[in-house]
Amino acid sequence: MDMFDLLGTIANAALATLALATATIVVLGGAVIVGAWSLGALARRLRQS
């Protein structure tokens, strides 16, 4: 394994980590948005009754 193979492997690992972090942020952000929307809908329903 020469230096360029090692650099390529490190770059691939870094990209995979970045992709995983991005996916995690998107999923958590979506969960927060859905949760806030659900709580808002519940609050509106409770206020109407």
N, CA, C and O atoms as a GROMACS GRO file, in nm:
protein
  196
    1MET      N    1   0.086  -0.118   0.000
    1MET     CA    2   0.000   0.000   0.000
    1MET      C    3   0.090   0.124   0.000
    1MET      O    4   0.164   0.149   0.095
    2ASP      N    5   0.082   0.199  -0.105
    2ASP     CA    6   0.168   0.318  -0.110
    2ASP      C    7   0.092   0.439  -0.054
    2ASP      O    8  -0.021   0.428  -0.007
    3MET      N    9   0.156   0.552  -0.060
    3MET     CA   10   0.103   0.672   0.005
    3MET      C   11  -0.031   0.716  -0.056
    3MET      O   12  -0.120   0.759   0.017
    4PHE      N   13  -0.046   0.704  -0.189
    4PHE     CA   14  -0.169   0.749  -0.252
    4PHE      C   15  -0.286   0.658  -0.216
    4PHE      O   16  -0.399   0.706  -0.200
    5ASP      N   17  -0.261   0.528  -0.202
    5ASP     CA   18  -0.367   0.438  -0.158
    5ASP      C   19  -0.413   0.475  -0.017
    5ASP      O   20  -0.532   0.476   0.013
    6LEU      N   21  -0.317   0.504   0.068
    6LEU     CA   22  -0.350   0.542   0.206
    6LEU      C   23  -0.430   0.672   0.209
    6LEU      O   24  -0.528   0.683   0.282
    7LEU      N   25  -0.388   0.770   0.129
    7LEU     CA   26  -0.462   0.897   0.124
    7LEU      C   27  -0.603   0.877   0.069
    7LEU      O   28  -0.699   0.938   0.118
    8GLY      N   29  -0.616   0.792  -0.032
    8GLY     CA   30  -0.748   0.763  -0.087
    8GLY      C   31  -0.838   0.696   0.016
    8GLY      O   32  -0.956   0.729   0.026
    9THR      N   33  -0.782   0.604   0.091
    9THR     CA   34  -0.859   0.536   0.195
    9THR      C   35  -0.904   0.634   0.303
    9THR      O   36  -1.018   0.629   0.349
   10ILE      N   37  -0.814   0.722   0.342
   10ILE     CA   38  -0.849   0.823   0.443
   10ILE      C   39  -0.957   0.917   0.390
   10ILE      O   40  -1.050   0.953   0.462
   11ALA      N   41  -0.944   0.957   0.263
   11ALA     CA   42  -1.044   1.046   0.204
   11ALA      C   43  -1.180   0.978   0.196
   11ALA      O   44  -1.283   1.040   0.223
   12ASN      N   45  -1.182   0.850   0.158
   12ASN     CA   46  -1.309   0.777   0.152
   12ASN      C   47  -1.372   0.764   0.290
   12ASN      O   48  -1.494   0.780   0.305
   13ALA      N   49  -1.291   0.737   0.390
   13ALA     CA   50  -1.344   0.727   0.526
   13ALA      C   51  -1.399   0.862   0.572
   13ALA      O   52  -1.503   0.867   0.637
   14ALA      N   53  -1.330   0.970   0.537
   14ALA     CA   54  -1.377   1.103   0.576
   14ALA      C   55  -1.509   1.136   0.506
   14ALA      O   56  -1.599   1.192   0.568
   15LEU      N   57  -1.520   1.102   0.379
   15LEU     CA   58  -1.644   1.128   0.306
   15LEU      C   59  -1.759   1.045   0.362
   15LEU      O   60  -1.871   1.094   0.374
   16ALA      N   61  -1.731   0.920   0.396
   16ALA     CA   62  -1.835   0.835   0.454
   16ALA      C   63  -1.881   0.890   0.588
   16ALA      O   64  -2.001   0.890   0.619
   17THR      N   65  -1.787   0.937   0.668
   17THR     CA   66  -1.822   0.996   0.797
   17THR      C   67  -1.905   1.123   0.778
   17THR      O   68  -2.003   1.145   0.850
   18LEU      N   69  -1.867   1.206   0.682
   18LEU     CA   70  -1.942   1.328   0.654
   18LEU      C   71  -2.083   1.296   0.606
   18LEU      O   72  -2.179   1.361   0.647
   19ALA      N   73  -2.096   1.196   0.520
   19ALA     CA   74  -2.228   1.157   0.471
   19ALA      C   75  -2.315   1.106   0.585
   19ALA      O   76  -2.434   1.138   0.593
   20LEU      N   77  -2.256   1.026   0.673
   20LEU     CA   78  -2.331   0.974   0.788
   20LEU      C   79  -2.375   1.087   0.880
   20LEU      O   80  -2.488   1.088   0.929
   21ALA      N   81  -2.286   1.182   0.904
   21ALA     CA   82  -2.320   1.296   0.990
   21ALA      C   83  -2.431   1.380   0.927
   21ALA      O   84  -2.523   1.424   0.996
   22THR      N   85  -2.423   1.401   0.796
   22THR     CA   86  -2.527   1.478   0.726
   22THR      C   87  -2.661   1.407   0.734
   22THR      O   88  -2.764   1.470   0.761
   23ALA      N   89  -2.661   1.276   0.711
   23ALA     CA   90  -2.786   1.200   0.719
   23ALA      C   91  -2.844   1.205   0.860
   23ALA      O   92  -2.965   1.216   0.877
   24THR      N   93  -2.759   1.196   0.959
   24THR     CA   94  -2.805   1.202   1.098
   24THR      C   95  -2.869   1.337   1.128
   24THR      O   96  -2.974   1.344   1.192
   25ILE      N   97  -2.806   1.445   1.083
   25ILE     CA   98  -2.859   1.579   1.106
   25ILE      C   99  -2.994   1.596   1.036
   25ILE      O  100  -3.087   1.654   1.093
   26VAL      N  101  -3.005   1.545   0.914
   26VAL     CA  102  -3.132   1.556   0.840
   26VAL      C  103  -3.242   1.479   0.912
   26VAL      O  104  -3.354   1.530   0.926
   27VAL      N  105  -3.212   1.357   0.956
   27VAL     CA  106  -3.313   1.275   1.024
   27VAL      C  107  -3.355   1.339   1.156
   27VAL      O  108  -3.474   1.348   1.186
   28LEU      N  109  -3.257   1.384   1.234
   28LEU     CA  110  -3.291   1.447   1.362
   28LEU      C  111  -3.368   1.578   1.341
   28LEU      O  112  -3.463   1.606   1.414
   29GLY      N  113  -3.328   1.655   1.241
   29GLY     CA  114  -3.401   1.778   1.210
   29GLY      C  115  -3.544   1.750   1.169
   29GLY      O  116  -3.637   1.819   1.211
   30GLY      N  117  -3.562   1.648   1.088
   30GLY     CA  118  -3.697   1.608   1.047
   30GLY      C  119  -3.780   1.564   1.166
   30GLY      O  120  -3.898   1.597   1.175
   31ALA      N  121  -3.718   1.489   1.257
   31ALA     CA  122  -3.790   1.443   1.376
   31ALA      C  123  -3.830   1.561   1.464
   31ALA      O  124  -3.940   1.563   1.520
   32VAL      N  125  -3.743   1.659   1.477
   32VAL     CA  126  -3.775   1.778   1.557
   32VAL      C  127  -3.890   1.855   1.493
   32VAL      O  128  -3.981   1.900   1.563
   33ILE      N  129  -3.886   1.870   1.361
   33ILE     CA  130  -3.992   1.944   1.291
   33ILE      C  131  -4.126   1.872   1.305
   33ILE      O  132  -4.228   1.935   1.334
   34VAL      N  133  -4.126   1.740   1.285
   34VAL     CA  134  -4.250   1.663   1.297
   34VAL      C  135  -4.302   1.667   1.440
   34VAL      O  136  -4.422   1.680   1.463
   35GLY      N  137  -4.210   1.656   1.536
   35GLY     CA  138  -4.252   1.662   1.676
   35GLY      C  139  -4.313   1.796   1.712
   35GLY      O  140  -4.415   1.802   1.780
   36ALA      N  141  -4.251   1.904   1.666
   36ALA     CA  142  -4.303   2.038   1.695
   36ALA      C  143  -4.439   2.058   1.627
   36ALA      O  144  -4.530   2.117   1.686
   37TRP      N  145  -4.453   2.008   1.505
   37TRP     CA  146  -4.580   2.021   1.435
   37TRP      C  147  -4.689   1.942   1.507
   37TRP      O  148  -4.802   1.990   1.520
   38SER      N  149  -4.655   1.822   1.554
   38SER     CA  150  -4.752   1.740   1.625
   38SER      C  151  -4.794   1.805   1.756
   38SER      O  152  -4.912   1.805   1.791
   39LEU      N  153  -4.697   1.862   1.829
   39LEU     CA  154  -4.731   1.930   1.953
   39LEU      C  155  -4.818   2.052   1.926
   39LEU      O  156  -4.910   2.081   2.003
   40GLY      N  157  -4.790   2.123   1.818
   40GLY     CA  158  -4.873   2.238   1.782
   40GLY      C  159  -5.015   2.196   1.748
   40GLY      O  160  -5.111   2.262   1.789
   41ALA      N  161  -5.029   2.086   1.675
   41ALA     CA  162  -5.161   2.036   1.640
   41ALA      C  163  -5.236   1.992   1.765
   41ALA      O  164  -5.356   2.017   1.779
   42LEU      N  165  -5.165   1.926   1.857
   42LEU     CA  166  -5.227   1.883   1.982
   42LEU      C  167  -5.272   2.004   2.064
   42LEU      O  168  -5.381   2.003   2.122
   43ALA      N  169  -5.188   2.106   2.071
   43ALA     CA  170  -5.223   2.227   2.147
   43ALA      C  171  -5.345   2.295   2.086
   43ALA      O  172  -5.433   2.341   2.159
   44ARG      N  173  -5.351   2.302   1.953
   44ARG     CA  174  -5.468   2.364   1.888
   44ARG      C  175  -5.594   2.283   1.919
   44ARG      O  176  -5.700   2.341   1.945
   45ARG      N  177  -5.583   2.152   1.916
   45ARG     CA  178  -5.699   2.067   1.943
   45ARG      C  179  -5.745   2.084   2.087
   45ARG      O  180  -5.866   2.090   2.114
   46LEU      N  181  -5.650   2.094   2.180
   46LEU     CA  182  -5.688   2.110   2.321
   46LEU      C  183  -5.750   2.247   2.345
   46LEU      O  184  -5.841   2.259   2.427
   47ARG      N  185  -5.702   2.350   2.274
   47ARG     CA  186  -5.758   2.484   2.292
   47ARG      C  187  -5.900   2.493   2.237
   47ARG      O  188  -5.983   2.566   2.291
   48GLN      N  189  -5.928   2.420   2.130
   48GLN     CA  190  -6.060   2.425   2.069
   48GLN      C  191  -6.164   2.356   2.155
   48GLN      O  192  -6.281   2.394   2.154
   49SER      N  193  -6.124   2.254   2.229
   49SER     CA  194  -6.222   2.178   2.307
   49SER      C  195  -6.252   2.243   2.441
   49SER      O  196  -6.333   2.191   2.518
   0.00000   0.00000   0.00000
